[in-house]
Amino acid sequence: MFETITAKEQVMIFLMTKDSFLLQGFWQLKDNHEMIKINSLSEIKKVGNKPFKVIIDTYHNHILDEEAIKFLEKLDAERIIVLAPYHISKLKAKAPIYFVSRKESIKNLLEITYGKHLPHKNSQLCFSHNQFKIMQLILKNKNESNITSTLNISQQTLKIQKFNIMYKLKLRRMSDIVTLGITSYF
């Protein structure tokens, strides 16, 4: 169960989700912590010196764009939890960023939020930041020339990254990406 937390250790939790069931689960199990539902990252406001944590549910949120990632890099939270079926490697931030499967129980998600050690799971998909951006642009129906100019990469780099993405997702064609269950997280 959760450790007993004294009043001075109370933590504010900002939760960004569109899933009412997930929200209700967190509300039921939040102990004595203050929890605030937010609709965008810009709503995060630090209140005094009170420590805070952030939980971001990426399902149908389409939140992790370049601006959001830059915001997270500067955010002075104790911990950032991203609920997603993938991991983005080499994101640099002041706060530790944890990518956790949305299939975890709410009880376990809260324990991770409160500081439980998160063992590394090799089974979770891991994309580089560029691969993540490429997949976002492909899912927005951007053509190759648009992707290369947007990301300032060469055609050859794009081809290699697309191959790596297809290999990780076990796809025969890049167009098959839309049939995957993870596309609603981008």
Buried (B, 14 or more C-beta within 10 A) or exposed (E): EBEEEEEEEEBBBBBBBEBEEBBEBBEEBBBEBEBBEBEEBEEBEEEEEEEBBBBBBBBEBBBBEEEBBEBBEEBEBBBBBBBBBBBBEEBEBEBEBBBBBBEBEBEBBBBBBBEEEBEEEEEEBBBBBBBBBBBBBBBEEBEEEEBBEEBEBEEEBBEEBBEBBBEEBEBEEBEEBEEBEBEEBB
